[in-house]
Amino acid sequence: MNAKDDSINRDEDQPQFLSFTLGDEDYGVNILRVQEIRGWEEVRDIPNTPDYIKGVLNLRNTVVPIVDLRIRFNLKKVEYTPTTVIIVLSVEKDGSSHVMGVVVDAVSDVLNIERKNIKAAPNFGGKINTRYMNGMVMVDNRMVVLLETDKLLDQDELAALESISS
Amino acid sequence: MSVDLEQFHQVFFEESFEGLDIMETGLMELDLGAANSEDINTIFRAAHSIKGGSGTFGFQGIANFTHVMETLLDEMRDGRRQVTREAVDSLLKSVDILRMMLNCEQDKSNPDTDKIQQQMSELEFILGESGGAAAIQAASAGSSSETTGWHIIFEPDANMMLTGNDPLRIIRELAEMGDIEVKTNQQKLPAFSELSPENCYLSWDITLRGNITEDAIKDVFLWVEDECKLTLTPIVDTSVQPAAEATSAAPAVTESVAPVAATASDSKKSTQSSSATSSIRVGIDKIDDLINMVGELVITQSMLSLLGEDFSMQNLEKLQDGLGQLERHTRELQESVMMIRMLPISFSFSRFPRLVRDMSSQMGKKIDLIMSGENTEIDKTLIEKIGDPLVHLVRNSLDHGIEMPADRIAAGKKETGTINLNAYHKGGNIVIEITDDGKGIDQDAVLNKAIEKGLVPAGAKLTAQQINDLIFQPGFSTAKKITDVSGRGVGMDVVRKNITSLGGAVEIQSEHGKGSTFTIRLPLTLAILDGQSVIVGNEIYIIPLVSIVESIQIKTSMINKVAGKGETFKLRDEYIPIVRLSRVFGIENAKAKTLEDGLLVVVEADRKPCGLFVDDLLGQQQVVIKSLEQNYRRVDGVSGATILGDGSVALILDIPGLLRMSVRH
């Protein structure tokens, strides 16, 4: 409880991020959006949805869709291991919020980051979309990409993406 | 047949207060001179709903009052009248009056008829229907029961101060309303030695002068009503004011402090009632059931934990017994909890016999109402929200559908018309049908009217279905005369809007001269569903039991291929198409490759049968529908999800949607 209160107070100048790995890459999400972290378990497939929608999971009687971030980011697929985890995030849109889970290789750490140390994501050209990035930060000489989860998991964006790929 | 309408009053009041809030905000936001007709439409719809509801429940005063407001709004909406400040102010005041009237109906007190009359005539004055007459009416209404003050005898009970009420504060509040004279009566004051400082021994004799309503005074005493003896006598002083009152021709002028005070307390009341809106009323028997069930659950639990403390294999049988009991109790508990939210649709239906009787006699028609499927269970929120649209549709059938007895005989029909109300579960939906054997929709008339209103370009060719759909357009009505029943062209678009907002749909089938059928489909959100679980590959799906006709294993000889691809099979002289679930849903590891390996579940959607091919049947069970949309979005062919006994998720198939998909594949 205390930790949470602290983080709210600190949110302005020193937000906390939960960092996780996908292959060799490090990513972070705002910790206030993380509802829980749980081990990978089999999910129920939803028919006729893109690959990265792994399916739905029963999370204490709510049906929660699960997105595989590796597939979403077009990274190499891997077998799920005991360290594979689902990070359950609350996603906000137009004032209402819903719950989604993302599958990542492993969670690493909770980062306290000075806001001034967050660098805007550079322009990678057309190849990499920076719309889903909140910024970047260097931690122990490793670069962590901070994700804008509200945009990344927005239903409309997902649907639009789907129609492009199909 | 006598129906106790009382039970629906609360719902009506809640809806009406919501409607008033909508009207109020809408009116506040209106741009003077350049009002958006959609905005006015919103206000108008709210007024119309209140009028409709109050008519149904016999609150004639409210219906009449709203009718006048509505006429004004109607003229504004059609652009026949400028949106002036006076008109908006007057409408806002009318909203306050309406709120007061509703409050009075709600706590069964007498509304202040003077104020209502005055506001009515003000509206009529604006309407210009009877400018002079209205003024006279107002004046006469004013002078006939003009009160110049009140004589109040206020005798608090001895323990009134213990409840936190202070007589001094009440008297101060009264003093703000007008000239006050207070005499204190000290008769009961005991000797000082016997005086308890916490008791109130005084009583007061108060004379309050000013144009104050009885309600305004009663409001001041609202909190102490039960702790005091209160006598109110009006002081009628005919010699003082009538002359002055009569000369103030414009009704808008007669305003005083009292109405303001009254409005303030009125709004206080309405906030109280709106906070209660989200409550649910549950019969005490249901609660008792729940408590019994929980009690048994606790007993079972303690038995099991005792068993667990030192468990040996000899006790295995006891353990199994206990677990069986636990399962039974849990299921019963779940059912009772669900029962709290689920109500038979008769709650919504049973207001109709009265409505039909009253209206048919009013219109001189002969109508039978036949209701079926009243026990179809539906979520409480849906019952509340579907009420209004249903009233509109039934009124519509009464007014436009069924003809006068003479016309019916001339058309070769029975003298008595019939309206059918039917509800049932189908294809994961609740379907409510309203059928009448009246004159149906005159499609030429509808099309002409639509062209005249500019909804459809002249000379457009529309199919019969498209024309029928026109009646759901805002501002559309073919009725020649505006009655308080219908004909303003607001009903049907509200109906459609409300139903769509519930995630449902409304359709109309109509044949000119034969009658019409309105079909409302509502999603089963929160409802329980009887389902058959089936397996394909590793995936488990639930098929709603209502859409299953039968399940069969077929032989090669029964199968026919059409154009080398489409598979059909012959079942009792009928050719039925086969849909492979694995193909529609792209499941790669389905176990049954050929049609003989698996099972065909014959399902029905829109009266068309179809064989759904699955690997195997698992079992039948009641499932609780969880929405997929809540966290994800709609998925074709899937109406929702549920959670199975082992905690995993299973998707519930939407059979009609699935069959539509299979056609596309």
Interface residues (C-beta under 8 A of the other chain):
Chain A: E42 V43 R44 D45 I46 P47 N48 T49 I53 G55 V56 L57 N58 N61 T62 V63 V64 P65 H98 V99 M100 Q155 A159
Chain B: N538 E539 I540 V584 F585 G586 I587 K626 S627 L628 Q630 N631 Y632 R633 V635 D636 G637 V638 A641 I643 G647 S648 V649 A650 L651
